[in-house]
């Protein structure tokens, strides 16, 4: 603006005519790298390990880091989204990433670090101990309960779990049925008014009810 006497507000008004539109999304300002998913279902970024779904083990994925988040992609599919850790040699896990593995290796459920340090409510561990005390495959049955959390909110599963435990002799199938019932309870019931179904009106003639009078005739 050196050497110009016109006000800044007028110069800005003039320059706006030449400004390009803002980008549709914020540009990526953090590092982007191709990384390998290790056998443990984790990727490493700046000495820290971040979990991804275990089925992507041994595959190359794309890691994008922002000042606050670490995201992992397979193509355009978002696989994992973690808060970025600025400490060193830490493990940041999401227990949901390991549920498919725990279904096959249920003996690892009690010692899975992702579960012990995860965000599951304490009632889940109490339910696991209850299952283990009641049946020999209790840990595997608990893994099936965790599988329900992949398609339902944890809070909804927790509510159904409490209902199932109150009934006694429960299983993952009991929790699933309670979830299905809770999700379908708000569905409106179909109307029983025949006028609501015009396609079915007048399709067959009404029956001749006079034939029932024959039942009144005396048989000799």
MOKADA-V857542 format. One line per field, one symbol per residue. phi: phi as a letter, one per 30 degrees, with the letter a starting at -180 (. if undefined). psi: psi as a letter, one per 30 degrees, with the letter a starting at -180 (. if undefined). burial: b if it has 9 or more other ideal C-beta (glycine too) atoms within 8 Angstrom, else e. A space follows every 50 residues. Layout:
phi->???
psi->???
burial->???
This chain:
phi->.diccddddddddddedcddddddbdddccdbbdbcddddibccbhiccb dbeddceicdbccbccebbbcbbcicddcabbddccdchcccbbdddcee dddcbdddedcdddddcdcddedddddddddddcbdcddddddddddddd bbdedddddddddddddihcaddddddddddddcdddddddcdeddbddc didbdddddddddddddddc
psi->gkfkflleeeeeeeffffkllllflkljflkklklkklfghllkjhfkkk llkffgkglklkkkklffljkkkjbfkjekjlkkkgakhlkjljffffee efefifffefgjeeeegagklffeeeeeeeeefflfheeeeeeeeeefff flkeeeeeeeeeeeefflhlleeeeeeeeeeeffefkkkkkgjfffifff kgekllljffffffffkkk.
burial->eeeeeeeeeebeeeeeeeeeeeeeeeeeeeeeeebebbeebbbbbeebbb bbbbebbeeebbbbbbeebbbbbbeeeebbebebbeeeeeebbbbebbbb bbbeebebbeebebbeebebeebbeebbebbbeeeeebbbbbbbbbbbbe ebebebbbbbbbbbbeeeeeebebbbebbeebeeeeeeeeeeeeeeeeee eeeeeeeeeeeeeeeeeeee
